[in-house]
Amino acid sequence: MATTLKPDERLVRIGQTALRAPGGEHLPAVPMYIIVPAALVDKKTKLSEGEKEPCEDAAGLLAENFKAYMDGVKALERGVVA
């Protein structure tokens, strides 16, 4: 279904889904979007209010994992085997 966005609306991707053909084989993944008022989308980050917290949580987890990785690399460089 095609729709035209109003000037005060934005599309926000909320996920994706993969359908199956009648024969059971997988079809390509298709993104899913919702329409939100532009006032709810941060102009700088392009994130809606509902997207900020999950993105910050994911960024924090990635930062923790990267720090652990770098600590391991530094330990190997010093000859310390964990």
TORPA-4810 file (N, C-alpha, C, O; in nm, 3 decimals):
<nodes>
NODE_1_0.084_-0.117_0.000_0.000_0.000_0.000_0.089_0.124_0.000_0.175_0.139_0.087_M
NODE_2_0.070_0.210_-0.094_0.148_0.333_-0.103_0.074_0.445_-0.031_-0.049_0.455_-0.036_A
NODE_3_0.151_0.527_0.036_0.093_0.643_0.103_0.191_0.759_0.092_0.311_0.738_0.081_T
NODE_4_0.140_0.878_0.094_0.223_0.998_0.086_0.236_1.056_0.226_0.137_1.077_0.296_T
NODE_5_0.360_1.082_0.266_0.383_1.141_0.397_0.351_1.289_0.395_0.379_1.360_0.298_L
NODE_6_0.291_1.335_0.502_0.268_1.478_0.519_0.401_1.542_0.558_0.490_1.472_0.606_K
NODE_7_0.415_1.673_0.540_0.541_1.740_0.575_0.582_1.721_0.721_0.701_1.729_0.753_P
NODE_8_0.486_1.698_0.809_0.519_1.682_0.951_0.527_1.536_0.994_0.515_1.507_1.113_D
NODE_9_0.548_1.444_0.901_0.557_1.302_0.932_0.691_1.244_0.884_0.750_1.292_0.787_E
NODE_10_0.738_1.142_0.953_0.861_1.073_0.917_0.838_0.923_0.927_0.753_0.877_1.002_R
NODE_11_0.916_0.846_0.850_0.914_0.701_0.861_1.020_0.657_0.960_1.133_0.707_0.956_L
NODE_12_0.986_0.566_1.049_1.081_0.511_1.144_1.078_0.359_1.127_0.973_0.296_1.139_V
NODE_13_1.195_0.302_1.100_1.203_0.158_1.081_1.193_0.089_1.216_1.266_0.123_1.310_R
NODE_14_1.102_-0.007_1.227_1.080_-0.075_1.354_1.124_-0.221_1.351_1.117_-0.290_1.453_I
NODE_15_1.170_-0.267_1.237_1.216_-0.406_1.229_1.212_-0.456_1.087_1.206_-0.379_0.992_G
NODE_16_1.214_-0.587_1.076_1.202_-0.647_0.945_1.139_-0.783_0.961_1.140_-0.841_1.070_Q
NODE_17_1.084_-0.833_0.854_1.022_-0.964_0.855_1.059_-1.038_0.729_1.081_-0.977_0.624_T
NODE_18_1.067_-1.167_0.738_1.094_-1.250_0.620_0.974_-1.341_0.600_0.936_-1.416_0.691_A
NODE_19_0.915_-1.335_0.485_0.798_-1.416_0.455_0.840_-1.545_0.387_0.957_-1.563_0.353_L
NODE_20_0.745_-1.634_0.368_0.771_-1.759_0.296_0.680_-1.764_0.173_0.567_-1.717_0.173_R
NODE_21_0.735_-1.823_0.070_0.659_-1.844_-0.053_0.562_-1.960_-0.030_0.578_-2.036_0.065_A
NODE_22_0.461_-1.974_-0.116_0.366_-2.085_-0.099_0.434_-2.222_-0.091_0.381_-2.312_-0.026_P
NODE_23_0.548_-2.238_-0.156_0.620_-2.365_-0.151_0.701_-2.385_-0.024_0.757_-2.493_-0.004_G
NODE_24_0.709_-2.286_0.062_0.781_-2.296_0.189_0.918_-2.233_0.190_0.977_-2.217_0.297_G
NODE_25_0.972_-2.196_0.074_1.105_-2.134_0.072_1.096_-1.990_0.123_0.993_-1.923_0.112_E
NODE_26_1.209_-1.945_0.179_1.214_-1.811_0.236_1.218_-1.706_0.125_1.283_-1.726_0.022_H
NODE_27_1.151_-1.597_0.147_1.157_-1.481_0.058_1.251_-1.379_0.121_1.282_-1.389_0.240_L
NODE_28_1.297_-1.280_0.045_1.387_-1.178_0.102_1.321_-1.104_0.219_1.200_-1.086_0.223_P
NODE_29_1.404_-1.061_0.313_1.356_-0.985_0.428_1.302_-0.850_0.381_1.355_-0.789_0.288_A
NODE_30_1.197_-0.806_0.447_1.130_-0.681_0.411_1.128_-0.591_0.534_1.081_-0.632_0.640_V
NODE_31_1.179_-0.466_0.523_1.175_-0.376_0.638_1.032_-0.333_0.670_0.947_-0.324_0.582_P
NODE_32_1.008_-0.306_0.799_0.878_-0.258_0.844_0.896_-0.117_0.902_0.992_-0.091_0.974_M
NODE_33_0.805_-0.029_0.869_0.812_0.110_0.913_0.681_0.153_0.976_0.576_0.095_0.948_Y
NODE_34_0.687_0.254_1.062_0.569_0.322_1.110_0.584_0.470_1.078_0.695_0.519_1.061_I
NODE_35_0.474_0.538_1.071_0.474_0.682_1.047_0.463_0.751_1.182_0.372_0.723_1.259_I
NODE_36_0.556_0.841_1.210_0.552_0.918_1.335_0.557_1.067_1.302_0.612_1.107_1.200_V
NODE_37_0.500_1.148_1.389_0.508_1.293_1.368_0.653_1.340_1.375_0.730_1.293_1.459_P
NODE_38_0.690_1.431_1.289_0.828_1.481_1.284_0.871_1.540_1.417_0.990_1.538_1.449_A
NODE_39_0.778_1.592_1.495_0.812_1.651_1.624_0.870_1.547_1.719_0.939_1.584_1.814_A
NODE_40_0.844_1.418_1.696_0.896_1.312_1.783_1.028_1.256_1.734_1.083_1.165_1.796_L
NODE_41_1.082_1.310_1.624_1.209_1.263_1.569_1.315_1.371_1.593_1.298_1.485_1.551_V
NODE_42_1.423_1.333_1.662_1.532_1.427_1.690_1.601_1.463_1.558_1.644_1.374_1.484_D
NODE_43_1.612_1.591_1.531_1.671_1.636_1.404_1.819_1.599_1.392_1.868_1.574_1.282_K
NODE_44_1.890_1.597_1.504_2.033_1.568_1.501_2.061_1.418_1.485_2.139_1.379_1.398_K
NODE_45_1.996_1.334_1.567_2.024_1.191_1.565_1.935_1.113_1.469_1.966_1.000_1.433_T
NODE_46_1.825_1.174_1.427_1.726_1.110_1.340_1.657_0.993_1.408_1.602_0.905_1.342_K
NODE_47_1.660_0.991_1.543_1.595_0.885_1.620_1.467_0.937_1.682_1.459_1.053_1.724_L
NODE_48_1.366_0.851_1.687_1.244_0.887_1.757_1.264_0.860_1.906_1.362_0.797_1.945_S
NODE_49_1.173_0.908_1.987_1.185_0.893_2.131_1.196_0.746_2.171_1.271_0.712_2.262_E
NODE_50_1.122_0.660_2.105_1.124_0.519_2.137_1.250_0.447_2.093_1.276_0.335_2.139_G
NODE_51_1.330_0.507_2.007_1.452_0.444_1.958_1.575_0.480_2.040_1.674_0.407_2.039_E
NODE_52_1.571_0.592_2.111_1.690_0.640_2.181_1.741_0.543_2.286_1.859_0.508_2.286_K
NODE_53_1.654_0.498_2.375_1.698_0.411_2.485_1.755_0.278_2.435_1.863_0.239_2.480_E
NODE_54_1.687_0.207_2.343_1.748_0.082_2.294_1.883_0.105_2.225_1.973_0.023_2.239_P
NODE_55_1.897_0.213_2.150_2.024_0.242_2.084_2.134_0.271_2.185_2.247_0.227_2.169_C
NODE_56_2.100_0.346_2.290_2.198_0.375_2.393_2.237_0.247_2.468_2.353_0.228_2.502_E
NODE_57_2.139_0.159_2.493_2.168_0.031_2.559_2.262_-0.053_2.474_2.359_-0.108_2.524_D
NODE_58_2.233_-0.062_2.345_2.317_-0.141_2.254_2.456_-0.081_2.245_2.555_-0.155_2.244_A
NODE_59_2.466_0.050_2.238_2.597_0.115_2.230_2.677_0.086_2.357_2.798_0.064_2.349_A
NODE_60_2.613_0.087_2.471_2.681_0.057_2.596_2.735_-0.085_2.598_2.847_-0.109_2.642_G
NODE_61_2.654_-0.181_2.551_2.700_-0.320_2.546_2.817_-0.337_2.451_2.913_-0.408_2.482_L
NODE_62_2.808_-0.272_2.336_2.918_-0.280_2.240_3.046_-0.219_2.297_3.155_-0.271_2.277_L
NODE_63_3.031_-0.108_2.368_3.148_-0.043_2.427_3.212_-0.133_2.532_3.335_-0.141_2.540_A
NODE_64_3.130_-0.200_2.614_3.184_-0.292_2.715_3.260_-0.407_2.649_3.370_-0.442_2.692_E
NODE_65_3.201_-0.465_2.545_3.266_-0.576_2.475_3.396_-0.532_2.410_3.495_-0.605_2.413_N
NODE_66_3.397_-0.413_2.351_3.518_-0.364_2.286_3.627_-0.338_2.390_3.744_-0.366_2.365_F
NODE_67_3.589_-0.284_2.506_3.688_-0.261_2.612_3.749_-0.393_2.657_3.870_-0.402_2.675_K
NODE_68_3.666_-0.495_2.676_3.718_-0.626_2.716_3.813_-0.681_2.610_3.916_-0.739_2.644_A
NODE_69_3.778_-0.663_2.484_3.864_-0.708_2.374_3.998_-0.635_2.378_4.104_-0.698_2.369_Y
NODE_70_3.993_-0.503_2.392_4.116_-0.424_2.393_4.202_-0.458_2.515_4.324_-0.461_2.506_M
NODE_71_4.138_-0.483_2.630_4.213_-0.524_2.749_4.286_-0.655_2.722_4.400_-0.673_2.764_D
NODE_72_4.219_-0.747_2.651_4.282_-0.874_2.615_4.399_-0.855_2.519_4.503_-0.920_2.534_G
NODE_73_4.383_-0.767_2.422_4.490_-0.739_2.326_4.610_-0.681_2.399_4.724_-0.722_2.375_V
NODE_74_4.585_-0.588_2.488_4.696_-0.527_2.564_4.767_-0.629_2.652_4.889_-0.625_2.665_K
NODE_75_4.690_-0.722_2.712_4.749_-0.825_2.796_4.837_-0.916_2.712_4.946_-0.955_2.755_A
NODE_76_4.792_-0.951_2.592_4.874_-1.034_2.503_5.001_-0.963_2.463_5.107_-1.025_2.454_L
NODE_77_4.992_-0.835_2.437_5.110_-0.757_2.397_5.213_-0.752_2.511_5.333_-0.749_2.486_E
NODE_78_5.165_-0.752_2.635_5.255_-0.750_2.750_5.305_-0.891_2.783_5.393_-0.907_2.867_R
NODE_79_5.250_-0.992_2.717_5.291_-1.130_2.742_5.214_-1.196_2.853_5.249_-1.306_2.897_G
NODE_80_5.109_-1.131_2.900_5.026_-1.189_3.005_4.914_-1.267_2.937_4.835_-1.210_2.861_V
NODE_81_4.907_-1.397_2.964_4.803_-1.480_2.904_4.691_-1.496_3.007_4.714_-1.539_3.120_V
NODE_82_4.572_-1.462_2.965_4.459_-1.469_3.058_4.406_-1.609_3.069_4.310_-1.633_3.143_A
</nodes>
